[in-house]
Amino acid sequence: MTTVAARLGHTDVLEAEAAYIFREVAGEFEKPVLLFSGGKDSVVMLHLALKAFAPAPPPFALLHVDTGHNFPEVLAYRDRVVAEHGLTLHVASVQDYIDRGVLRERPDGTRNPLQTLPLLEAISGGGFDAVFGGGRRDEEKARAKERVFSLRDEFGTWDPRRQRPELWQLYNGRHLPGEHVRIFPLSNWTELDVWQYIAREGIELPSIYFAHEREVFLRSGMWLAPGDWGGPRDGEPVEKRRVRYRTVGDMSCTGAVLSEASAVDEVIVEITASRLTERGATRADDRLSEAAMEDRKREGYF
């Protein structure tokens, strides 16, 4: 007998799995929230949620931790999408924590590691018991270890030893008061899967995902954008290059790649030929140590 999965294409199976996860969470948890930065993975995640609950709106709000050093194009896209769909967006500001003296700027200027405390306080303050994130297992080895339903303790920290089996897509969302669960609907997707889905669904993205002229400077083999975060340093000349971004985060640690890919199909060709993951190629924060991502996840990071 032909199974349903056998009749569906690869992308259809991934979409169906994500829709199932969204609906399971909506039925099992009291107050979920979806992390939405305007980056491609969160955009795809929101698109999937809109389809999963159509014609009703998704039964949860959105949350973004704004470092204060985000790309303006991405923030403008984020606000436009939220308004277009009539969604509720909660914003936790790293700058606010710095202004109040709760957090201090790092010597290297990057604020990505500073997102953890605002994120955890936004989760606890909002009473959110499930948090959708766009992490994928192909991105980085710490994320490859994590389950679709990832339990976080009362301090928001992650302990790999407390992970639960997920046989036959049976997800266990049980948690104690004060704990919450991170949910990753795109866990089994790859970067190529994401872009092929974007192509199939005609999903609009922020313009910086496509080739454009931008002032950049080279640091440790990565093309970074000048900005208020402190770059460039002496001896780092600014050049105008044709670049695009594979992943979007804090400007201080997100590198661009030299590219002529100005359309989705051209990006897909480029990704197919790449031998580096998007985070390995363009995220300076993951290069701080061999276990940089896992250390941050243990502290409560995405």
C-alpha positions in Angstrom: 0.0 0.0 0.0 1.4 3.4 -1.0 2.0 5.6 2.1 1.0 9.3 2.2 4.6 10.3 2.6 5.6 8.3 -0.5 3.0 10.3 -2.5 4.3 13.6 -1.2 7.4 15.3 -2.4 10.3 16.1 0.0 9.2 19.7 0.6 5.6 18.6 1.1 6.7 16.2 3.8 8.7 19.0 5.6 5.8 21.4 5.4 3.3 18.8 6.8 5.7 18.0 9.6 6.0 21.7 10.6 2.2 22.2 10.4 1.7 19.2 12.7 4.3 20.6 15.2 2.5 24.0 15.2 -0.9 22.4 15.8 0.5 20.1 18.5 1.9 23.0 20.4 -1.3 25.1 20.0 -3.2 22.2 21.5 -0.8 21.3 24.3 0.5 24.6 25.6 -1.2 27.5 27.2 0.7 30.5 25.8 3.2 29.9 22.9 5.1 32.6 21.2 7.1 32.7 17.9 10.5 34.2 17.7 10.4 36.5 14.7 13.4 38.6 13.6 12.7 39.1 9.9 15.5 36.6 9.1 14.7 34.0 6.5 14.1 31.1 8.9 11.7 33.0 11.0 9.9 34.3 7.9 9.5 30.7 6.6 8.3 29.7 10.1 5.7 32.4 10.2 4.5 31.5 6.7 4.1 27.9 7.8 2.2 29.0 10.9 -0.1 31.2 8.8 -0.9 28.2 6.5 -1.2 25.7 9.5 -4.1 27.7 11.1 -5.7 29.4 8.0 -8.2 30.9 7.7 -7.8 31.8 11.4 -4.7 33.7 12.5 -2.0 31.9 14.4 -3.0 31.6 18.1 0.2 33.2 19.4 2.1 36.4 19.3 5.6 37.1 18.0 8.7 38.0 19.9 12.0 39.7 18.8 15.1 40.4 20.8 16.4 43.6 19.2 20.2 44.0 19.8 20.1 47.7 18.6 22.6 46.7 15.9 20.2 44.9 13.6 20.1 45.7 9.9 17.6 48.5 9.2 16.2 46.7 6.1 15.4 43.6 8.2 13.6 45.7 10.9 11.6 47.5 8.3 10.6 44.2 6.8 9.7 42.8 10.2 7.4 45.7 11.0 5.7 45.6 7.6 4.9 41.9 7.8 3.5 42.2 11.4 1.3 45.1 10.3 0.2 43.3 7.1 -1.0 40.2 9.0 -2.4 42.1 12.0 -0.1 40.2 14.4 1.1 41.2 17.9 4.9 41.7 18.2 6.7 41.9 21.6 10.2 43.5 21.3 12.8 43.0 24.0 15.6 45.6 23.7 19.2 44.9 24.5 19.8 48.7 24.4 17.3 49.2 27.2 19.2 46.7 29.4 22.5 48.5 28.6 20.9 51.9 29.4 19.7 50.6 32.7 23.1 49.2 33.6 21.9 45.6 33.7 24.2 44.6 30.7 27.5 46.0 29.6 28.9 46.4 26.1 31.5 43.8 25.1 34.9 45.0 24.1 34.4 43.4 20.6 31.2 45.4 20.1 29.0 42.3 19.4 25.7 42.2 21.2 24.6 38.7 20.1 25.7 37.1 23.4 23.8 39.9 25.3 20.4 38.7 23.9 20.1 35.9 26.5 18.9 37.9 29.5 16.4 40.0 27.6 15.1 36.8 25.9 14.7 34.9 29.2 13.0 37.8 31.0 10.6 38.4 28.0 9.7 34.7 28.2 9.1 34.7 32.0 7.5 38.1 32.0 5.1 37.2 29.2 4.2 33.9 30.8 5.2 32.0 27.6 5.5 28.3 28.1 6.5 27.3 24.5 8.8 29.3 22.3 9.1 28.6 18.6 12.6 29.1 17.1 13.9 28.7 13.6 17.0 26.7 14.5 17.9 23.8 12.2 20.1 20.8 12.8 22.3 21.4 9.7 23.4 24.8 11.0 25.8 23.9 13.8 26.8 20.9 15.8 25.1 22.0 19.1 21.8 22.5 17.2 22.3 19.1 15.7 22.0 17.6 19.2 18.8 19.3 20.1 15.3 17.8 19.9 12.2 19.4 18.2 10.8 19.9 21.7 13.7 21.2 23.9 13.0 21.5 27.6 14.5 24.5 29.4 14.6 24.6 33.2 13.3 27.4 35.5 16.5 29.4 34.7 16.0 29.0 30.9 19.1 26.8 30.6 19.4 23.8 28.3 20.8 20.4 29.6 21.4 18.0 26.8 21.1 15.1 29.3 17.5 16.0 29.9 16.4 15.6 26.3 13.5 13.3 25.7 13.1 10.6 23.0 10.9 11.6 20.0 10.0 8.3 18.5 7.4 8.3 15.8 7.0 12.1 16.1 5.5 11.8 19.5 6.5 14.9 21.3 6.5 15.3 25.1 5.8 18.9 26.2 5.4 18.2 29.9 7.2 20.7 32.1 7.2 22.0 35.6 6.0 25.5 36.6 8.6 28.0 35.7 10.1 25.8 32.9 9.3 26.3 29.3 9.9 24.3 26.0 11.7 25.6 22.9 10.1 24.3 19.8 12.0 23.9 16.5 9.6 23.2 13.5 12.5 23.5 11.0 14.8 21.1 12.8 14.9 18.6 9.9 15.2 21.3 7.2 18.5 22.3 5.5 19.4 25.7 4.2 18.7 24.4 0.7 15.2 23.1 1.8 14.4 26.6 3.2 15.3 28.3 -0.1 13.5 25.7 -2.2 10.4 26.3 -0.1 10.8 30.1 -0.5 10.9 29.6 -4.2 7.9 27.3 -4.3 5.7 29.5 -2.1 6.9 32.8 -3.5 7.8 34.1 -0.1 9.2 37.7 0.0 12.4 38.2 2.0 14.4 41.3 3.1 16.4 42.6 0.2 19.8 41.9 1.9 19.4 38.2 1.2 20.1 39.0 -2.5 23.1 40.5 -4.2 23.5 44.3 -3.8 26.2 47.0 -3.5 27.2 47.6 0.1 30.1 49.2 2.0 32.0 46.4 3.8 35.4 45.8 5.4 37.3 42.6 5.9 38.0 41.2 9.4 39.2 37.6 10.1 38.1 36.5 6.6 34.6 37.9 6.9 33.0 40.9 5.2 31.3 43.0 7.9 29.2 46.2 7.5 30.4 49.4 9.1 28.0 50.7 11.8 27.5 52.2 15.3 28.7 49.0 16.8 32.3 50.0 16.4 33.6 48.7 13.1 35.9 49.2 11.3 39.1 49.4 13.2 42.3 51.1 12.1 43.8 49.2 9.2 40.4 47.8 8.1 39.7 49.8 4.9 36.0 50.1 3.8 35.3 48.9 0.3 32.2 48.8 -1.8 31.5 45.2 -2.8 28.6 43.3 -4.3 27.4 41.0 -1.5 24.5 39.2 0.0 23.7 37.7 3.4 23.1 34.0 4.0 22.0 34.6 7.6 21.0 37.7 9.4 21.9 38.7 13.0 23.7 41.4 14.8 25.7 43.6 12.3 28.8 43.2 14.4 29.1 39.5 13.9 27.2 38.7 10.7 29.3 38.5 7.6 28.3 39.0 4.0 29.4 36.8 1.2 30.6 38.0 -2.2 27.8 37.2 -4.6 26.0 37.9 -7.9 22.9 36.0 -6.9 20.1 38.5 -7.2 17.1 36.1 -7.5 15.9 33.1 -5.5 16.9 30.5 -8.2 20.4 32.0 -8.4 20.7 31.8 -4.6 19.7 28.1 -4.8 22.4 27.4 -7.3 25.0 29.2 -5.1 23.9 27.2 -2.0 24.1 23.9 -3.8 27.7 24.6 -4.7 28.7 25.7 -1.2 30.7 23.4 1.1 30.3 25.7 4.2 27.2 26.0 6.4 25.7 29.5 6.6 26.8 30.0 10.2 30.2 28.5 9.6 30.8 30.9 6.8 29.3 34.1 8.1 28.8 34.2 11.9 31.8 35.5 13.9 30.0 34.8 17.2 30.2 31.0 16.5 34.0 31.4 16.2 34.6 32.6 19.8 35.3 29.1 20.9 34.9 25.5 19.7 31.8 25.1 21.8 30.5 28.7 21.5 27.0 27.9 20.4 26.5 25.1 23.0 27.8 27.3 25.8 25.3 30.0 24.9 22.4 27.4 24.5 23.2 26.1 28.0 22.9 29.7 29.3 19.5 30.1 27.6 20.3 31.4 24.1 18.2 30.3 21.1 
